[in-house]
Amino acid sequence: MLLACPVGEKSARYAALLTRMGHPDVRSLAGGIVAWRDAGAPLVRE
């Protein structure tokens, strides 16, 4: 499961929480959506 938020702070906290709860494969997008956008990765808004 990949979690993402604007800057990666909240998603990192929730990923850690879910991992502690026993979910085996949880990740947070480092730097969040802002870093993704700044790296030139595609964004789709619907």
PyMOL Python script that loads the backbone (N, CA, C, O; Angstrom):
from pymol import cmd

cmd.read_pdbstr("""\
ATOM      1  N   MET A   1       0.845  -1.143   0.000  1.00  0.00           N
ATOM      2  CA  MET A   1       0.000   0.000   0.000  1.00  0.00           C
ATOM      3  C   MET A   1       0.905   1.224   0.000  1.00  0.00           C
ATOM      4  O   MET A   1       1.864   1.292   0.769  1.00  0.00           O
ATOM      5  N   LEU A   2       0.607   2.171  -0.845  1.00  0.00           N
ATOM      6  CA  LEU A   2       1.368   3.421  -0.893  1.00  0.00           C
ATOM      7  C   LEU A   2       0.489   4.544  -0.385  1.00  0.00           C
ATOM      8  O   LEU A   2      -0.618   4.749  -0.884  1.00  0.00           O
ATOM      9  N   LEU A   3       0.979   5.270   0.607  1.00  0.00           N
ATOM     10  CA  LEU A   3       0.272   6.426   1.144  1.00  0.00           C
ATOM     11  C   LEU A   3       0.969   7.682   0.660  1.00  0.00           C
ATOM     12  O   LEU A   3       2.195   7.723   0.556  1.00  0.00           O
ATOM     13  N   ALA A   4       0.183   8.706   0.366  1.00  0.00           N
ATOM     14  CA  ALA A   4       0.754   9.977  -0.084  1.00  0.00           C
ATOM     15  C   ALA A   4      -0.068  11.122   0.478  1.00  0.00           C
ATOM     16  O   ALA A   4      -1.291  11.035   0.585  1.00  0.00           O
ATOM     17  N   CYS A   5       0.615  12.186   0.832  1.00  0.00           N
ATOM     18  CA  CYS A   5      -0.012  13.423   1.261  1.00  0.00           C
ATOM     19  C   CYS A   5       0.801  14.555   0.615  1.00  0.00           C
ATOM     20  O   CYS A   5       1.779  14.273  -0.077  1.00  0.00           O
ATOM     21  N   PRO A   6       0.432  15.808   0.818  1.00  0.00           N
ATOM     22  CA  PRO A   6       1.147  16.883   0.137  1.00  0.00           C
ATOM     23  C   PRO A   6       2.664  16.898   0.350  1.00  0.00           C
ATOM     24  O   PRO A   6       3.409  17.064  -0.617  1.00  0.00           O
ATOM     25  N   VAL A   7       3.143  16.729   1.591  1.00  0.00           N
ATOM     26  CA  VAL A   7       4.592  16.806   1.825  1.00  0.00           C
ATOM     27  C   VAL A   7       5.199  15.547   2.427  1.00  0.00           C
ATOM     28  O   VAL A   7       6.400  15.514   2.696  1.00  0.00           O
ATOM     29  N   GLY A   8       4.403  14.519   2.641  1.00  0.00           N
ATOM     30  CA  GLY A   8       4.916  13.243   3.121  1.00  0.00           C
ATOM     31  C   GLY A   8       4.947  13.062   4.620  1.00  0.00           C
ATOM     32  O   GLY A   8       5.279  11.975   5.094  1.00  0.00           O
ATOM     33  N   GLU A   9       4.614  14.085   5.382  1.00  0.00           N
ATOM     34  CA  GLU A   9       4.692  14.000   6.840  1.00  0.00           C
ATOM     35  C   GLU A   9       3.586  13.102   7.412  1.00  0.00           C
ATOM     36  O   GLU A   9       3.869  12.165   8.158  1.00  0.00           O
ATOM     37  N   LYS A  10       2.352  13.387   7.065  1.00  0.00           N
ATOM     38  CA  LYS A  10       1.242  12.585   7.592  1.00  0.00           C
ATOM     39  C   LYS A  10       1.260  11.167   7.046  1.00  0.00           C
ATOM     40  O   LYS A  10       0.993  10.214   7.778  1.00  0.00           O
ATOM     41  N   SER A  11       1.571  11.024   5.771  1.00  0.00           N
ATOM     42  CA  SER A  11       1.581   9.672   5.205  1.00  0.00           C
ATOM     43  C   SER A  11       2.664   8.814   5.857  1.00  0.00           C
ATOM     44  O   SER A  11       2.468   7.610   6.027  1.00  0.00           O
ATOM     45  N   ALA A  12       3.788   9.399   6.219  1.00  0.00           N
ATOM     46  CA  ALA A  12       4.842   8.642   6.905  1.00  0.00           C
ATOM     47  C   ALA A  12       4.368   8.185   8.279  1.00  0.00           C
ATOM     48  O   ALA A  12       4.633   7.055   8.687  1.00  0.00           O
ATOM     49  N   ARG A  13       3.665   9.065   8.993  1.00  0.00           N
ATOM     50  CA  ARG A  13       3.145   8.691  10.312  1.00  0.00           C
ATOM     51  C   ARG A  13       2.126   7.558  10.204  1.00  0.00           C
ATOM     52  O   ARG A  13       2.164   6.606  10.984  1.00  0.00           O
ATOM     53  N   TYR A  14       1.216   7.662   9.236  1.00  0.00           N
ATOM     54  CA  TYR A  14       0.197   6.631   9.086  1.00  0.00           C
ATOM     55  C   TYR A  14       0.798   5.325   8.573  1.00  0.00           C
ATOM     56  O   TYR A  14       0.335   4.248   8.947  1.00  0.00           O
ATOM     57  N   ALA A  15       1.809   5.402   7.735  1.00  0.00           N
ATOM     58  CA  ALA A  15       2.478   4.181   7.276  1.00  0.00           C
ATOM     59  C   ALA A  15       3.131   3.463   8.452  1.00  0.00           C
ATOM     60  O   ALA A  15       3.055   2.238   8.552  1.00  0.00           O
ATOM     61  N   ALA A  16       3.768   4.213   9.337  1.00  0.00           N
ATOM     62  CA  ALA A  16       4.385   3.614  10.524  1.00  0.00           C
ATOM     63  C   ALA A  16       3.325   2.983  11.419  1.00  0.00           C
ATOM     64  O   ALA A  16       3.525   1.886  11.941  1.00  0.00           O
ATOM     65  N   LEU A  17       2.208   3.666  11.596  1.00  0.00           N
ATOM     66  CA  LEU A  17       1.122   3.139  12.418  1.00  0.00           C
ATOM     67  C   LEU A  17       0.571   1.837  11.830  1.00  0.00           C
ATOM     68  O   LEU A  17       0.383   0.857  12.551  1.00  0.00           O
ATOM     69  N   LEU A  18       0.316   1.830  10.535  1.00  0.00           N
ATOM     70  CA  LEU A  18      -0.211   0.626   9.888  1.00  0.00           C
ATOM     71  C   LEU A  18       0.787  -0.533   9.971  1.00  0.00           C
ATOM     72  O   LEU A  18       0.389  -1.687  10.132  1.00  0.00           O
ATOM     73  N   THR A  19       2.073  -0.226   9.861  1.00  0.00           N
ATOM     74  CA  THR A  19       3.101  -1.260   9.993  1.00  0.00           C
ATOM     75  C   THR A  19       3.077  -1.848  11.402  1.00  0.00           C
ATOM     76  O   THR A  19       3.134  -3.065  11.575  1.00  0.00           O
ATOM     77  N   ARG A  20       2.993  -0.973  12.411  1.00  0.00           N
ATOM     78  CA  ARG A  20       2.912  -1.453  13.794  1.00  0.00           C
ATOM     79  C   ARG A  20       1.658  -2.291  14.034  1.00  0.00           C
ATOM     80  O   ARG A  20       1.657  -3.184  14.881  1.00  0.00           O
ATOM     81  N   MET A  21       0.593  -2.004  13.287  1.00  0.00           N
ATOM     82  CA  MET A  21      -0.656  -2.755  13.431  1.00  0.00           C
ATOM     83  C   MET A  21      -0.598  -4.101  12.712  1.00  0.00           C
ATOM     84  O   MET A  21      -1.535  -4.895  12.795  1.00  0.00           O
ATOM     85  N   GLY A  22       0.506  -4.355  12.006  1.00  0.00           N
ATOM     86  CA  GLY A  22       0.684  -5.657  11.387  1.00  0.00           C
ATOM     87  C   GLY A  22       0.514  -5.717   9.886  1.00  0.00           C
ATOM     88  O   GLY A  22       0.605  -6.797   9.302  1.00  0.00           O
ATOM     89  N   HIS A  23       0.269  -4.585   9.243  1.00  0.00           N
ATOM     90  CA  HIS A  23       0.169  -4.581   7.785  1.00  0.00           C
ATOM     91  C   HIS A  23       1.581  -4.729   7.212  1.00  0.00           C
ATOM     92  O   HIS A  23       2.464  -3.937   7.540  1.00  0.00           O
ATOM     93  N   PRO A  24       1.803  -5.737   6.360  1.00  0.00           N
ATOM     94  CA  PRO A  24       3.167  -6.116   5.996  1.00  0.00           C
ATOM     95  C   PRO A  24       3.869  -5.222   4.973  1.00  0.00           C
ATOM     96  O   PRO A  24       5.098  -5.165   4.965  1.00  0.00           O
ATOM     97  N   ASP A  25       3.143  -4.538   4.129  1.00  0.00           N
ATOM     98  CA  ASP A  25       3.805  -3.822   3.034  1.00  0.00           C
ATOM     99  C   ASP A  25       3.184  -2.442   2.842  1.00  0.00           C
ATOM    100  O   ASP A  25       2.399  -2.228   1.919  1.00  0.00           O
ATOM    101  N   VAL A  26       3.541  -1.514   3.716  1.00  0.00           N
ATOM    102  CA  VAL A  26       3.015  -0.153   3.658  1.00  0.00           C
ATOM    103  C   VAL A  26       4.182   0.798   3.438  1.00  0.00           C
ATOM    104  O   VAL A  26       5.218   0.685   4.094  1.00  0.00           O
ATOM    105  N   ARG A  27       4.010   1.726   2.522  1.00  0.00           N
ATOM    106  CA  ARG A  27       5.061   2.705   2.227  1.00  0.00           C
ATOM    107  C   ARG A  27       4.464   4.106   2.166  1.00  0.00           C
ATOM    108  O   ARG A  27       3.265   4.271   1.944  1.00  0.00           O
ATOM    109  N   SER A  28       5.300   5.096   2.362  1.00  0.00           N
ATOM    110  CA  SER A  28       4.921   6.497   2.238  1.00  0.00           C
ATOM    111  C   SER A  28       5.750   7.115   1.113  1.00  0.00           C
ATOM    112  O   SER A  28       6.951   6.863   1.005  1.00  0.00           O
ATOM    113  N   LEU A  29       5.112   7.909   0.296  1.00  0.00           N
ATOM    114  CA  LEU A  29       5.810   8.590  -0.791  1.00  0.00           C
ATOM    115  C   LEU A  29       6.704   9.674  -0.189  1.00  0.00           C
ATOM    116  O   LEU A  29       6.208  10.678   0.322  1.00  0.00           O
ATOM    117  N   ALA A  30       8.012   9.470  -0.249  1.00  0.00           N
ATOM    118  CA  ALA A  30       8.971  10.409   0.340  1.00  0.00           C
ATOM    119  C   ALA A  30       8.829  11.789  -0.297  1.00  0.00           C
ATOM    120  O   ALA A  30       8.887  11.927  -1.518  1.00  0.00           O
ATOM    121  N   GLY A  31       8.645  12.792   0.527  1.00  0.00           N
ATOM    122  CA  GLY A  31       8.495  14.155   0.024  1.00  0.00           C
ATOM    123  C   GLY A  31       7.088  14.482  -0.438  1.00  0.00           C
ATOM    124  O   GLY A  31       6.785  15.631  -0.761  1.00  0.00           O
ATOM    125  N   GLY A  32       6.234  13.483  -0.472  1.00  0.00           N
ATOM    126  CA  GLY A  32       4.831  13.686  -0.820  1.00  0.00           C
ATOM    127  C   GLY A  32       4.589  14.040  -2.274  1.00  0.00           C
ATOM    128  O   GLY A  32       5.463  13.911  -3.131  1.00  0.00           O
ATOM    129  N   ILE A  33       3.381  14.487  -2.514  1.00  0.00           N
ATOM    130  CA  ILE A  33       2.951  14.847  -3.865  1.00  0.00           C
ATOM    131  C   ILE A  33       3.757  16.036  -4.392  1.00  0.00           C
ATOM    132  O   ILE A  33       4.010  16.132  -5.593  1.00  0.00           O
ATOM    133  N   VAL A  34       4.154  16.931  -3.505  1.00  0.00           N
ATOM    134  CA  VAL A  34       4.934  18.100  -3.935  1.00  0.00           C
ATOM    135  C   VAL A  34       6.266  17.643  -4.544  1.00  0.00           C
ATOM    136  O   VAL A  34       6.653  18.125  -5.608  1.00  0.00           O
ATOM    137  N   ALA A  35       6.960  16.731  -3.890  1.00  0.00           N
ATOM    138  CA  ALA A  35       8.237  16.234  -4.414  1.00  0.00           C
ATOM    139  C   ALA A  35       8.021  15.464  -5.718  1.00  0.00           C
ATOM    140  O   ALA A  35       8.823  15.557  -6.648  1.00  0.00           O
ATOM    141  N   TRP A  36       6.929  14.706  -5.771  1.00  0.00           N
ATOM    142  CA  TRP A  36       6.589  13.963  -6.995  1.00  0.00           C
ATOM    143  C   TRP A  36       6.425  14.940  -8.166  1.00  0.00           C
ATOM    144  O   TRP A  36       6.989  14.738  -9.241  1.00  0.00           O
ATOM    145  N   ARG A  37       5.643  15.999  -7.936  1.00  0.00           N
ATOM    146  CA  ARG A  37       5.412  17.011  -8.967  1.00  0.00           C
ATOM    147  C   ARG A  37       6.709  17.716  -9.350  1.00  0.00           C
ATOM    148  O   ARG A  37       6.990  17.903 -10.534  1.00  0.00           O
ATOM    149  N   ASP A  38       7.504  18.109  -8.348  1.00  0.00           N
ATOM    150  CA  ASP A  38       8.750  18.828  -8.610  1.00  0.00           C
ATOM    151  C   ASP A  38       9.764  17.976  -9.358  1.00  0.00           C
ATOM    152  O   ASP A  38      10.640  18.511 -10.038  1.00  0.00           O
ATOM    153  N   ALA A  39       9.657  16.649  -9.240  1.00  0.00           N
ATOM    154  CA  ALA A  39      10.550  15.738  -9.959  1.00  0.00           C
ATOM    155  C   ALA A  39      10.100  15.541 -11.406  1.00  0.00           C
ATOM    156  O   ALA A  39      10.765  14.851 -12.179  1.00  0.00           O
ATOM    157  N   GLY A  40       8.972  16.149 -11.769  1.00  0.00           N
ATOM    158  CA  GLY A  40       8.483  16.047 -13.140  1.00  0.00           C
ATOM    159  C   GLY A  40       7.652  14.794 -13.393  1.00  0.00           C
ATOM    160  O   GLY A  40       7.357  14.469 -14.543  1.00  0.00           O
ATOM    161  N   ALA A  41       7.274  14.093 -12.339  1.00  0.00           N
ATOM    162  CA  ALA A  41       6.447  12.886 -12.501  1.00  0.00           C
ATOM    163  C   ALA A  41       5.027  13.314 -12.859  1.00  0.00           C
ATOM    164  O   ALA A  41       4.590  14.403 -12.486  1.00  0.00           O
ATOM    165  N   PRO A  42       4.310  12.461 -13.578  1.00  0.00           N
ATOM    166  CA  PRO A  42       2.969  12.847 -14.010  1.00  0.00           C
ATOM    167  C   PRO A  42       1.967  12.877 -12.865  1.00  0.00           C
ATOM    168  O   PRO A  42       2.030  12.067 -11.941  1.00  0.00           O
ATOM    169  N   LEU A  43       1.046  13.825 -12.946  1.00  0.00           N
ATOM    170  CA  LEU A  43      -0.075  13.907 -12.019  1.00  0.00           C
ATOM    171  C   LEU A  43      -1.357  13.912 -12.833  1.00  0.00           C
ATOM    172  O   LEU A  43      -1.432  14.555 -13.880  1.00  0.00           O
ATOM    173  N   VAL A  44      -2.353  13.204 -12.358  1.00  0.00           N
ATOM    174  CA  VAL A  44      -3.653  13.169 -13.013  1.00  0.00           C
ATOM    175  C   VAL A  44      -4.686  13.654 -12.015  1.00  0.00           C
ATOM    176  O   VAL A  44      -4.778  13.129 -10.905  1.00  0.00           O
ATOM    177  N   ARG A  45      -5.456  14.643 -12.400  1.00  0.00           N
ATOM    178  CA  ARG A  45      -6.518  15.153 -11.529  1.00  0.00           C
ATOM    179  C   ARG A  45      -7.849  14.842 -12.179  1.00  0.00           C
ATOM    180  O   ARG A  45      -8.067  15.112 -13.361  1.00  0.00           O
ATOM    181  N   GLU A  46      -8.730  14.270 -11.386  1.00  0.00           N
ATOM    182  CA  GLU A  46     -10.055  13.947 -11.899  1.00  0.00           C
ATOM    183  C   GLU A  46     -11.110  14.440 -10.964  1.00  0.00           C
ATOM    184  O   GLU A  46     -12.299  14.261 -11.226  1.00  0.00           O
TER     185      GLU A  46
END
""", "prot")
cmd.dss("prot")
cmd.show_as("cartoon", "prot")
cmd.util.cbc("prot")
cmd.orient("prot")
